[in-house]
Amino acid sequence: MQNPRGHVTKDGIRIHEEGDFAGMHAAGKIAAQILDEVAPLVEPGATTATLDDFIRTRIEELGVTSATIGYRGYQHASCISVNHVVCHGIPGTKVLRDGDILNIDVTVILDGWYGDTSRMYVAGNLSRKAERLIQVTHDALMLGIAAVRPGNTFGDIGHAIQTYVEGQRMSVVRDFCGHGLGRVFHAPPNVLHYGRPGAGPVLEEGMFFTIEPMVNLGRPDTKVLADDWTAVTRDKSLSAQFEHSIGVTADGCEIFTLSPAGKFHPTWG
């Protein structure tokens, strides 16, 4: 690693050193493990509060800290976004119905490092249109990750995601984006899921950030509900999201939040 610990680029992006990757892998693995473990509970008749209670309990049992409980007044260990909820869905009394799709987003803190990841789940039987939306969203994330290497730009990441999604006649949400992280929850840069090749800051070894595209079956427009958290599609079309935390390496990137059990995709079984 050429840059020293604490180096910050002109764009305000922190460059981490080689030893910092281990801390991010450890935090990311626990976040991903919790998302593995909640999977069997996602079924028709379950409430989103029940899922969040399980996540809160596992966070305590694993000796890590929830990054979301108390964050800007938020009081839950996860965000659970069902059907046309794009992101930041608040767990509560909502009962899952057969065919519901949902994103569960968990962030934990381990030894000061933040592990942030989300993935899609299905309650019961998966409709064909929802299955296609989930697949396109998953593949868009992986195409964005494939564009991560030193010398490329954040615009290259966004362009890879946008062109693929729009080629599938779906839309990329523009109101929310990925973000830098490490020993902080949110930091520069904003990682847009759309963009032009060659635009934006240049990727450097040691950058840590999330890529978390939100994809809608309908139009990209969203609105935030009166609770000041829940974002939904304006046209009530289905929305999906996948999120990994990654670190830029000398020749590509490492994913910090890989599923230990191989359950990142909801049709894993």
N, C-alpha and C positions, 0 to 999 in steps of 0.2 A: 504494500500500500504506500503510495507516494506521499499522500497528504497526512499530516499529523492529526492525532485525535483533537476534535474540537474545531478543525478547519471548517469554515462555512464558505460556500461559493458566493459569487456576486449576486446570485438569485436567492440567497438566504437558505440554501440547502446544505444540511450538515453532512460531512464526509466522515464515516465511521471507519475504525481500523479493523484489521483482520480478526482480532480477538473478540470484537463485539458481535460477530456473527453467531457465536455459541450461545450468548444470552438470548438473542432473538429466536434461535432455533428452539431453545428450551421453553420460552414463553409461548411461542407459536404452537409447539407440539401439545401443550396442555390445553390451549383453546380448541385445537382441532380434536383432541381426545374427548373433550366435553361434548362437542357436536356429534361425534361418533356415538357417544353413550345415550344421547337424548333421542336418537333415531327411532328406537322401538316404541317410544311413547307417543309418537306422532300418528294418530289414528282417529277415525271418526268418533265423536263423543268426548274427546279430550278438550280441555280448555287451554288457552294460551298461558293462563296463569299457572296451571299445573306444570307446563313445560318450563316456565321461568323458575318456579319453585325448585324443580329438580336441578336446574343449572346453578342456581344460587347455592344449593346444598353441596353440589360437587365442587364448586369453587372453594367453599369453606373446607371441605374434606381434603382437597388436594393442596391446601396451604398457600393458595394464591389469593390475589385481591381482585375484585371486580373493578374494572375501569369505568363502568357506566353508573354504578350506584353512587349517587351524589353528584354526578357530573352535570353541571348546569341545572341542578334540581331534579334530575332524573332519578327514579327510585327503583329501578329494576336491573336484573343481572343480564338481561338480553333485550334485543329488539326483535319482535316477531311480526312479520309483515305478510298478511294473508291476501291472496288473490290480486285485487287491484291496488293494494297498498304497496307503494314503491319502496319505501324504507322508513325506519324509525317508528314502526308499529309498536304500540304499548301493550304488553301482556295484560290480560284481564279475563273477564267472564265469557268472552267469545268462545262458543263451542264449535269445534271443527266438524265440517260435514264431509261426506264422501266426495272425493274429487277436488277438495281444496288443495291449493298449492301454497307453500309458505316459505319465506326466507327467515332463518334464525341467525342472528348476528351476535357474536360474543367477543368481548375483549377482556383479557386478564393481564395482571401485572405480576411478574416474577423477578425478584431481585432488581427491581427498577426498570425492567424491560417490558414492553407492551406487545402482547400477542393478539392480533386482530384478524378475525376471519368470519365469513358467513357462507352459507350454502342453502340450496333448495331442498325441500321435503315435500312429500305427497301424503295426504290423508286418504287412505283407501285407493280407489281406482283412478288411474290417470287418464284424462281425456287426450285425444290425439293432438288437439291444438295446444294444450298445456305442455304436453310432452315435447312438441317441436319448439315451443318457446324456451323451455328449460334447456334443451340441447343446444340451441343457437346461442343462448346466453353463456353457457359453459364453454362452448367452443370459442366464443368471442373473447372471454377472459384468457384462454390459453393462447390465442393468437396475439393478444396484447402482451402477454408474458414472453412469447417467442421473439418479440421485437426489442426486448430489453438486452442491451449490451453496450459497453462503453463506446462512445462516438455517435450512437444513435441519439435521437431527441425524444422528449415527451410527446411531441407532435406525431412521431412515428408510431408510438403506442396507440394514441387516440385514433389515428388514421387506420391502423390495422383493425381495430374494433369497429369503428364506424362503417367502413366500406363493407365488411363482412355482414354486419347486422342489416344494413340497408339493402344489401344484395339479397337478403332473405325476406325482404318486404316487411321488416319490423323497424322499430325506431329506438335510438339511444337517448336516454334521459340526459338532459344537459344541465339541469338545475342542481345536481349533486355530483361529487367527484371523489376520486381517491385522494390520498394525502400522505405526506411524510410522517414517519413515526420512528420510534427508537426508545429513548428514555422519556419521551413525551407522547401523548395520545395523538395530537394533531400538530403538524408542523409543515413548513414549506417542503415540497411544492404541492400545488393543486394538480392532481393527476386527472386530466380531462379524458373522457372516453370517446372523444371525437377530435378531429384536428387535421392539420396539413403535414405532409412529410417534411421533415427538416425544421419544423417550427418548434419554438419553446426551448427551454434549457437543454444543454447537452448532458447525456447520462455519463456519470463517472463512477468508477469502482468505489464502493463504500456508501453509496446512497441507499437508504432504506425507505420503502413506501408501500402503500397498498394500491392494488388495481382491483376495482370492484364495479364493473359495468352493470347498470340497470337497464333492462331492455323491455320495451312495451310491445304488445301485439298491435296496439293502435298508435295514436299520435304520441309524441314525446312529452307533451305538456303535463305539468303536475300542479298540484295545489296543496298547501299545508292546512290541516284542519284546525279547529279552534283550540285544540290542546297544545298547539305550538310545536308539536313533534311529528305527528303522523302525516306523511306525504302520500298522496294518492294520485292516480291518473285522472286527469280531468274528464276523459271520455269513458271512464270506468272499465277500460280494457285491462286484461291481465298483464301483470308485470313480474319479472324475475330478476334475480341478482345472484352472482357468485363473487366472493372476495378472497384473495390471498394477500398475505404480506410477503414481500420479497426484498432481497438485497442484491445489488449489482456487484458482480464479480469481475475478474480480469477479462473473462471471455464470454460472459453471459450473465446469468443470475442464479440465485438459489431461492427456492420457495421455503419460507419458514413455517408455513401452516399446512403442510401436507397431512392428509388423514392417516393416522397410524393404522387404521383398520381398512383403508381403501374404500371409504364410504362417502367420498366427497360428492359423487354424483348420486342422485336419489334412486336411480335404477341399478345401483351396485349389486343388489341381491336378485 
